[in-house]
Amino acid sequence: MIAGTAINRIIAALLSWVLVLSPFPIGEYSEARDFSAGSISCRVYESEGSESLMDFSQRVYDFSDAMVLMFRAKGRSEEDTDASLAVCFYELNLADASAAHIRYKDSEGNWSARPLEEGMIRCENLCVETEGRRLFVSLPQSYEDLGSGAVRCRRELEGAVKISLKESGGADIKVLGFCPAGCFTDAVVMIIDGASPDWSAENSVSVWDRYISDGTARWLFDGYYRKVPEAYEPSCEDGYYLCAASYIVRLMAELCGSCPMAPYLCLACWDTVMKNQSEEGCWLTGPKSLWLSESFGIGPGFYDTRFNADLMQTGLVINEKLGGLPSIKSVERFAAFYKANAESFCTETENGGRLVADYTGPGQSAPVHTSLNHQAAECLTLYGLAELLEDKELAVLAEKLLQAIYDTAEDWVKDDHDLWYSRSADGRYSGSDYVSLTYDDLTALRDKLAAMGRTPSEKLLRLISEKALWLDNKGIEHD
């Protein structure tokens, strides 16, 4: 159980979840678990509970000078899906409203400070600032569970912040959401002491807001959700699926060192994503891909090499920025999985190289192709993981993936200088390559080899130069 001083600190920050007009219990916290990244340490507390109308879950990431809180409330009755319970996820009481201001993005994209005024504010994200302390809120949003790791965003039930000014000069700020029967509602709150972020530049709040507001992705209690493609099942308008790549965590990691809020959001989100690791050791894509199903017999819950490589790259960035990486055992489990998978689902090339299949999954009846962007991203990630884990087998495997790129380099190039997208297991090249993704992967691999004191092969350099020529011909800027 949490020590008395720790629980008091959490309650002081959290105050309580309350039903509108009725107190909502915090619940009993689990035994704390600890993690650290370099000089940053954290204690994590988790709680689950229920009352007559809803179930609730919360995680508290308690850092020395910051706290990240993640909430989920779920309506228990499924008899009337139109009924919505108003929930106050967080309440802040200020003694002096004049000493505080609020920031949220206006119609012109500015994050200017505004005085606290009576009323309701509906926006995706906002920040309340007082002297020496900030409250970041990613407002409550309701979702319908579609199964297989997919949800439908109920945008008509977005949350709001209610500001009530007091005659004494203080203010009550309530973070409100709606919990539809049969659905669930998630929210994120962060409290941080110390220096304010630079609001004239990109910071954690503005980057988080941009990524969420443009409809690309959402952050839920259990992780990063991306817009679900039409070729997935289940799929619907405003549908999202739990995506292994977790790109918003990478964005927070890259801001570490320039934004004081970034390390705490980054580490809390990284810890959340690590909880989704499968028994096999990878991070699966839950929905069914109609294309993978029809072409290769692969069912829902498949392994995507690119998404997993990108997630591990995020871990490498965290380690570089913060001087350590939590959940290293999860990374080791993934490394063991990757070795076995790359042995079973690959095509050997003439000089001992290995092309690894892009996807594997349940019910698979035919070998899957290898795309150049997947291959290059995996190779880059393997070199990084080999260094992080001091794993010589990963280093050897990275060399095999690199050799496969060298062995097949000439065949990837089209007559117009663009690159083919993929190579089938029987050696056929096909498909339209991404505009610049593969180019970025190849240049990152070149730079990694140079950082290791190695001279990249002329074959790799030709792939880069051919793609660069195609980009130039299209008038597309590149590095």
C-alpha positions as CSV (number, residue, x, y, z in Angstrom):
1,M,0.0,0.0,0.0
2,I,1.0,3.6,-0.5
3,A,2.6,5.3,2.5
4,G,0.5,8.0,4.1
5,T,2.6,11.0,2.9
6,A,2.5,9.7,-0.7
7,I,-1.3,9.1,-0.7
8,N,-1.8,12.5,0.8
9,R,0.3,14.1,-2.0
10,I,-1.7,12.3,-4.6
11,I,-5.0,13.2,-3.1
12,A,-3.8,16.8,-2.8
13,A,-3.1,16.8,-6.6
14,L,-6.0,14.7,-7.6
15,L,-8.5,16.0,-5.0
16,S,-11.0,13.3,-6.2
17,W,-13.0,12.1,-9.1
18,V,-16.5,13.1,-8.4
19,L,-19.8,12.4,-10.0
20,V,-21.6,15.7,-10.6
21,L,-23.4,16.4,-7.3
22,S,-21.9,13.2,-5.8
23,P,-18.4,12.2,-4.5
24,F,-16.5,9.7,-6.5
25,P,-14.0,7.4,-4.7
26,I,-10.4,7.3,-5.7
27,G,-10.3,3.6,-4.8
28,E,-7.5,1.5,-3.3
29,Y,-4.1,1.8,-4.9
30,S,-2.0,-1.1,-5.8
31,E,1.5,-1.6,-4.4
32,A,3.7,1.0,-6.0
33,R,6.2,0.0,-8.7
34,D,9.3,2.0,-9.6
35,F,11.2,2.8,-12.8
36,S,13.9,5.3,-13.8
37,A,15.5,6.8,-16.8
38,G,18.9,8.3,-16.0
39,S,18.4,10.9,-13.2
40,I,14.6,10.7,-13.5
41,S,12.7,8.3,-11.2
42,C,9.1,7.6,-10.9
43,R,6.7,5.7,-8.6
44,V,3.6,4.3,-10.4
45,Y,0.3,3.7,-8.5
46,E,-2.8,2.0,-10.1
47,S,-6.3,1.8,-8.9
48,E,-9.6,0.2,-10.1
49,G,-13.0,0.4,-8.6
50,S,-16.7,0.6,-9.3
51,E,-20.0,2.0,-8.1
52,S,-23.6,1.5,-9.2
53,L,-23.2,3.4,-12.5
54,M,-19.6,3.0,-13.7
55,D,-16.3,1.2,-13.4
56,F,-13.1,3.3,-13.2
57,S,-9.4,2.9,-13.6
58,Q,-6.5,5.3,-13.0
59,R,-2.7,5.3,-13.1
60,V,-0.6,7.9,-11.3
61,Y,2.9,8.5,-12.4
62,D,4.5,10.3,-9.4
63,F,7.8,12.1,-10.3
64,S,9.7,14.3,-7.9
65,D,8.4,17.6,-9.4
66,A,5.6,16.4,-11.7
67,M,2.7,14.0,-11.8
68,V,0.9,12.4,-14.8
69,L,-2.6,11.0,-14.2
70,M,-4.4,8.8,-16.7
71,F,-8.1,8.1,-16.2
72,R,-10.8,5.8,-17.6
73,A,-14.5,5.7,-16.6
74,K,-16.8,3.2,-18.1
75,G,-20.6,3.1,-18.0
76,R,-21.8,-0.2,-16.7
77,S,-25.3,-0.4,-18.1
78,E,-25.7,-1.3,-21.8
79,E,-29.5,-1.1,-21.8
80,D,-29.6,2.6,-22.9
81,T,-26.6,3.6,-24.9
82,D,-27.9,7.2,-25.2
83,A,-27.7,7.8,-21.5
84,S,-24.6,9.7,-20.5
85,L,-23.3,10.3,-17.0
86,A,-21.5,13.6,-16.4
87,V,-18.2,13.0,-14.6
88,C,-15.8,15.4,-13.0
89,F,-12.4,13.9,-13.7
90,Y,-10.4,16.5,-11.9
91,E,-11.1,19.6,-9.8
92,L,-8.7,22.5,-9.1
93,N,-9.4,25.1,-6.5
94,L,-7.5,28.4,-6.8
95,A,-7.4,31.0,-4.0
96,D,-6.5,33.8,-6.3
97,A,-7.9,33.7,-9.8
98,S,-6.0,36.8,-10.9
99,A,-2.7,35.0,-10.3
100,A,-3.6,32.3,-12.9
101,H,-4.2,32.2,-16.6
102,I,-5.3,29.6,-19.1
103,R,-3.8,28.7,-22.5
104,Y,-5.5,26.8,-25.3
105,K,-5.2,27.1,-29.1
106,D,-7.2,29.8,-30.7
107,S,-8.6,29.8,-34.3
108,E,-5.2,31.1,-35.6
109,G,-3.2,28.5,-33.8
110,N,-1.8,30.7,-31.1
111,W,-1.4,29.7,-27.4
112,S,-1.6,33.1,-25.9
113,A,-2.4,33.5,-22.2
114,R,-6.0,34.4,-21.2
115,P,-7.4,35.5,-17.8
116,L,-9.7,33.1,-16.1
117,E,-13.3,33.9,-17.0
118,E,-16.6,32.3,-15.9
119,G,-17.9,29.7,-18.4
120,M,-17.3,26.5,-20.2
121,I,-14.3,25.9,-22.5
122,R,-14.4,23.1,-25.1
123,C,-11.1,22.2,-26.7
124,E,-8.9,19.2,-27.1
125,N,-6.1,20.3,-24.8
126,L,-5.3,23.3,-22.5
127,C,-2.9,24.5,-19.8
128,V,-3.7,26.4,-16.6
129,E,-0.7,28.3,-15.3
130,T,0.0,29.8,-11.9
131,E,3.3,31.0,-10.6
132,G,5.7,28.0,-10.5
133,R,3.1,25.4,-11.5
134,R,1.2,24.3,-14.6
135,L,-1.8,22.0,-15.1
136,F,-1.9,20.3,-18.5
137,V,-5.2,18.7,-19.5
138,S,-6.0,16.5,-22.4
139,L,-9.8,16.8,-22.1
140,P,-12.1,13.8,-21.6
141,Q,-13.3,12.1,-24.7
142,S,-15.8,9.2,-25.0
143,Y,-15.3,6.1,-27.1
144,E,-17.2,3.0,-28.2
145,D,-15.3,-0.2,-28.1
146,L,-15.5,-2.0,-31.5
147,G,-13.4,-5.0,-30.5
148,S,-10.0,-6.2,-31.8
149,G,-8.2,-3.1,-30.4
150,A,-10.4,-0.6,-32.3
151,V,-12.7,2.2,-31.0
152,R,-15.1,4.8,-32.4
153,C,-14.6,8.3,-31.1
154,R,-17.9,9.8,-29.9
155,R,-17.0,13.4,-30.8
156,E,-20.5,14.6,-29.8
157,L,-19.5,13.7,-26.2
158,E,-16.3,15.7,-25.9
159,G,-15.2,17.0,-22.6
160,A,-15.1,20.6,-21.3
161,V,-13.5,22.7,-18.6
162,K,-15.9,24.6,-16.4
163,I,-14.5,27.7,-14.7
164,S,-16.5,29.2,-11.7
165,L,-15.3,32.4,-10.2
166,K,-15.8,33.1,-6.5
167,E,-16.8,36.3,-4.8
168,S,-13.6,35.8,-2.6
169,G,-11.5,36.2,-5.7
170,G,-10.7,32.5,-6.1
171,A,-11.9,30.0,-8.8
172,D,-13.0,26.4,-9.2
173,I,-11.8,24.7,-12.3
174,K,-13.5,21.4,-13.2
175,V,-12.5,19.0,-15.9
176,L,-15.8,17.4,-17.1
177,G,-16.5,14.5,-19.3
178,F,-19.5,12.3,-20.3
179,C,-19.6,8.6,-19.7
180,P,-22.1,7.0,-22.0
181,A,-23.7,3.8,-20.9
182,G,-21.8,0.9,-22.6
183,C,-18.9,3.2,-23.6
184,F,-15.9,4.6,-21.8
185,T,-14.3,8.0,-21.4
186,D,-10.5,8.7,-21.0
187,A,-8.6,11.7,-19.9
188,V,-5.0,12.8,-19.1
189,V,-3.9,15.4,-16.5
190,M,-0.4,16.5,-15.8
191,I,0.8,18.7,-12.9
192,I,4.4,20.1,-13.1
193,D,6.4,22.5,-11.0
194,G,9.2,24.7,-12.2
195,A,10.0,26.5,-15.5
196,S,7.3,27.2,-18.0
197,P,7.7,25.8,-21.6
198,D,8.6,28.2,-24.4
199,W,5.2,29.1,-25.9
200,S,6.8,30.8,-28.9
201,A,8.2,27.4,-30.0
202,E,7.1,23.9,-30.3
203,N,6.6,22.3,-26.9
204,S,4.9,19.2,-25.5
205,V,1.4,20.8,-25.3
206,S,1.4,22.2,-28.8
207,V,2.8,19.1,-30.4
208,W,0.4,16.8,-28.5
209,D,-2.5,19.1,-29.5
210,R,-1.5,19.2,-33.1
211,Y,-1.2,15.4,-33.3
212,I,-4.6,14.9,-31.7
213,S,-6.5,17.8,-33.1
214,D,-5.9,17.0,-36.8
215,G,-7.6,13.6,-36.4
216,T,-4.5,11.6,-37.1
217,A,-4.4,9.9,-33.7
218,R,-5.7,9.8,-30.1
219,W,-4.1,9.0,-26.8
220,L,-6.3,6.6,-24.6
221,F,-5.8,5.1,-21.2
222,D,-4.2,2.0,-22.8
223,G,-2.0,3.7,-25.4
224,Y,-1.7,5.3,-28.8
225,Y,-4.5,5.0,-31.3
226,R,-4.2,5.8,-35.0
227,K,-6.9,6.5,-37.5
228,V,-8.1,3.1,-38.7
229,P,-7.8,2.4,-42.5
230,E,-10.9,1.5,-44.5
231,A,-9.1,-1.8,-45.4
232,Y,-9.2,-2.8,-41.7
233,E,-12.0,-4.6,-39.9
234,P,-13.6,-3.2,-37.8
235,S,-13.6,0.2,-39.4
236,C,-15.9,3.2,-39.3
237,E,-15.9,6.9,-39.5
238,D,-14.0,8.3,-36.5
239,G,-12.6,4.9,-35.9
240,Y,-9.1,4.4,-34.3
241,Y,-7.0,1.3,-33.5
242,L,-4.3,0.6,-31.0
243,C,-1.1,1.1,-33.0
244,A,2.2,-0.4,-31.9
245,A,4.3,2.4,-33.4
246,S,3.1,4.9,-30.8
247,Y,4.5,7.9,-32.7
248,I,3.4,10.5,-30.2
249,V,5.7,9.0,-27.6
250,R,8.6,9.5,-30.2
251,L,7.6,13.1,-30.5
252,M,7.7,13.6,-26.8
253,A,11.1,11.9,-26.6
254,E,12.5,14.2,-29.2
255,L,11.4,17.2,-27.2
256,C,13.3,16.0,-24.1
257,G,15.9,18.6,-23.4
258,S,14.0,21.5,-25.0
259,C,10.7,21.3,-23.1
260,P,10.5,20.7,-19.3
261,M,7.2,18.8,-19.6
262,A,8.4,16.3,-22.3
263,P,10.3,13.8,-20.2
264,Y,7.4,13.1,-17.9
265,L,4.8,12.7,-20.6
266,C,7.2,10.6,-22.6
267,L,8.0,8.2,-19.8
268,A,4.4,7.8,-18.6
269,C,3.3,7.1,-22.2
270,W,6.3,4.7,-22.8
271,D,5.3,2.8,-19.6
272,T,1.7,2.5,-20.9
273,V,2.8,1.2,-24.3
274,M,5.0,-1.4,-22.7
275,K,2.0,-2.9,-21.0
276,N,0.6,-3.9,-24.4
277,Q,3.5,-6.3,-25.3
278,S,2.2,-9.7,-26.4
279,E,3.1,-13.0,-24.9
280,E,5.2,-13.7,-27.9
281,G,7.3,-10.5,-27.2
282,C,6.1,-8.1,-29.9
283,W,3.3,-5.5,-30.2
284,L,0.4,-6.7,-32.4
285,T,-2.0,-4.9,-34.6
286,G,-5.5,-6.0,-33.5
287,P,-7.9,-5.4,-36.4
288,K,-8.1,-7.6,-39.5
289,S,-6.4,-6.3,-42.6
290,L,-8.5,-7.3,-45.5
291,W,-5.5,-7.1,-47.8
292,L,-3.3,-9.3,-45.6
293,S,-6.2,-11.7,-45.2
294,E,-7.1,-12.0,-48.8
295,S,-3.5,-12.2,-50.1
296,F,-1.8,-14.2,-47.3
297,G,-4.5,-15.6,-45.1
298,I,-3.3,-13.5,-42.1
299,G,-6.0,-12.9,-39.5
300,P,-6.4,-10.2,-36.9
301,G,-3.7,-9.7,-34.3
302,F,-0.8,-9.6,-36.7
303,Y,2.9,-8.6,-36.4
304,D,4.0,-5.5,-38.3
305,T,7.8,-5.2,-38.5
306,R,7.8,-1.5,-39.3
307,F,5.5,-0.5,-36.4
308,N,7.6,-2.6,-34.0
309,A,10.9,-1.2,-35.3
310,D,9.6,2.3,-35.0
311,L,8.6,1.6,-31.4
312,M,12.0,0.3,-30.6
313,Q,13.5,3.4,-32.2
314,T,11.5,5.5,-29.8
315,G,13.1,3.5,-26.9
316,L,16.6,4.3,-28.4
317,V,15.8,8.0,-28.5
318,I,14.6,7.9,-24.9
319,N,17.8,6.2,-23.8
320,E,19.9,8.7,-25.7
321,K,18.0,11.8,-24.4
322,L,17.5,10.7,-20.8
323,G,20.5,8.4,-20.2
324,G,18.4,5.3,-19.5
325,L,15.4,3.3,-20.7
326,P,12.7,1.9,-18.4
327,S,11.3,-1.6,-19.2
328,I,14.5,-2.9,-20.6
329,K,13.3,-6.4,-20.0
330,S,10.5,-5.8,-22.5
331,V,13.0,-4.7,-25.0
332,E,15.0,-7.8,-24.4
333,R,11.9,-9.9,-24.9
334,F,11.3,-8.2,-28.2
335,A,14.9,-8.8,-29.3
336,A,14.4,-12.6,-28.6
337,F,11.2,-12.6,-30.6
338,Y,12.7,-10.7,-33.5
339,K,15.6,-13.2,-33.8
340,A,13.2,-16.1,-34.0
341,N,10.7,-14.4,-36.4
342,A,13.5,-13.3,-38.7
343,E,14.8,-16.8,-38.9
344,S,11.4,-18.3,-39.7
345,F,10.0,-15.7,-42.1
346,C,12.7,-14.6,-44.4
347,T,14.3,-14.9,-47.9
348,E,18.0,-15.5,-48.2
349,T,20.0,-13.5,-50.8
350,E,23.0,-14.6,-52.8
351,N,25.7,-13.4,-50.4
352,G,24.1,-14.5,-47.1
353,G,21.8,-11.6,-46.7
354,R,18.3,-11.9,-45.2
355,L,15.1,-10.2,-46.4
356,V,12.6,-10.3,-43.6
357,A,8.9,-10.5,-44.3
358,D,6.9,-7.4,-43.5
359,Y,4.1,-9.2,-41.7
360,T,3.3,-12.4,-40.0
361,G,0.2,-13.5,-38.2
362,P,-2.4,-16.2,-37.3
363,G,-3.7,-18.3,-40.2
364,Q,-0.9,-17.3,-42.5
365,S,-1.0,-19.4,-45.7
366,A,1.6,-17.7,-47.9
367,P,4.9,-15.9,-47.5
368,V,4.7,-12.1,-47.3
369,H,6.8,-9.7,-49.3
370,T,9.6,-7.5,-48.0
371,S,9.4,-3.7,-48.5
372,L,12.6,-1.7,-48.6
373,N,11.4,0.8,-46.0
374,H,10.7,-2.0,-43.5
375,Q,14.0,-3.7,-44.2
376,A,16.0,-0.5,-43.8
377,A,14.1,0.6,-40.6
378,E,14.6,-2.8,-39.1
379,C,18.3,-2.9,-39.9
380,L,18.8,0.5,-38.3
381,T,16.9,-0.5,-35.2
382,L,18.9,-3.8,-34.9
383,Y,22.2,-1.9,-34.8
384,G,20.8,0.4,-32.1
385,L,19.4,-2.5,-30.0
386,A,22.6,-4.5,-30.4
387,E,24.5,-1.6,-28.8
388,L,21.9,-1.0,-26.1
389,L,21.6,-4.6,-25.0
390,E,25.2,-5.5,-25.9
391,D,23.8,-8.4,-28.0
392,K,26.3,-9.7,-30.6
393,E,23.6,-11.9,-32.2
394,L,21.5,-8.8,-33.0
395,A,24.6,-7.2,-34.5
396,V,25.2,-10.2,-36.7
397,L,21.5,-10.2,-37.8
398,A,21.7,-6.5,-38.6
399,E,24.6,-7.3,-40.9
400,K,22.5,-9.9,-42.7
401,L,19.7,-7.4,-43.3
402,L,22.2,-4.8,-44.6
403,Q,23.8,-7.4,-46.9
404,A,20.4,-8.2,-48.3
405,I,19.9,-4.5,-49.2
406,Y,23.3,-4.6,-50.9
407,D,22.6,-7.9,-52.7
408,T,19.3,-6.6,-54.2
409,A,20.2,-2.9,-54.6
410,E,20.3,-2.8,-58.4
411,D,16.9,-4.4,-58.7
412,W,15.0,-1.9,-56.5
413,V,15.6,1.0,-59.0
414,K,13.0,1.8,-61.6
415,D,13.6,3.4,-65.0
416,D,12.3,6.8,-63.7
417,H,14.8,6.7,-60.7
418,D,12.0,5.9,-58.2
419,L,12.2,2.7,-56.2
420,W,9.9,-0.3,-56.2
421,Y,7.9,-0.7,-53.0
422,S,8.4,-4.4,-52.3
423,R,10.0,-7.7,-53.3
424,S,8.0,-10.9,-53.1
425,A,9.4,-14.1,-51.7
426,D,9.9,-15.4,-55.3
427,G,11.8,-12.3,-56.3
428,R,9.3,-10.1,-58.1
429,Y,9.4,-6.3,-57.5
430,S,6.2,-4.3,-57.5
431,G,4.3,-1.4,-56.0
432,S,4.7,2.3,-55.7
433,D,7.2,3.5,-53.1
434,Y,6.3,6.1,-50.4
435,V,7.2,9.6,-51.5
436,S,10.1,10.1,-49.0
437,L,9.8,7.6,-46.2
438,T,12.2,5.0,-47.8
439,Y,14.6,7.8,-48.7
440,D,14.6,8.9,-45.0
441,D,15.2,5.4,-43.9
442,L,18.1,4.8,-46.2
443,T,19.8,8.1,-45.3
444,A,19.3,7.3,-41.6
445,L,20.9,3.9,-42.2
446,R,23.8,5.6,-44.0
447,D,24.3,8.0,-41.2
448,K,24.2,5.2,-38.6
449,L,27.0,3.3,-40.4
450,A,29.1,6.5,-40.6
451,A,28.6,7.0,-36.9
452,M,29.9,3.5,-36.3
453,G,33.0,4.4,-38.3
454,R,32.0,2.4,-41.4
455,T,31.9,3.4,-45.0
456,P,28.5,2.7,-46.6
457,S,28.6,0.6,-49.7
458,E,28.3,2.3,-53.1
459,K,25.1,0.2,-53.6
460,L,23.4,1.9,-50.6
461,L,24.6,5.3,-51.8
462,R,23.2,4.6,-55.3
463,L,19.8,3.8,-53.8
464,I,19.8,7.1,-52.0
465,S,21.0,9.1,-55.0
466,E,18.4,7.5,-57.3
467,K,15.6,8.3,-55.0
468,A,17.0,11.8,-54.5
469,L,17.0,12.3,-58.3
470,W,13.3,11.2,-58.5
471,L,12.4,13.6,-55.7
472,D,14.3,16.4,-57.5
473,N,12.4,15.7,-60.7
474,K,9.1,15.9,-58.8
475,G,10.2,19.2,-57.1
476,I,10.0,17.6,-53.7
477,E,12.4,18.9,-51.1
478,H,14.7,16.5,-49.2
479,D,17.8,16.5,-47.0
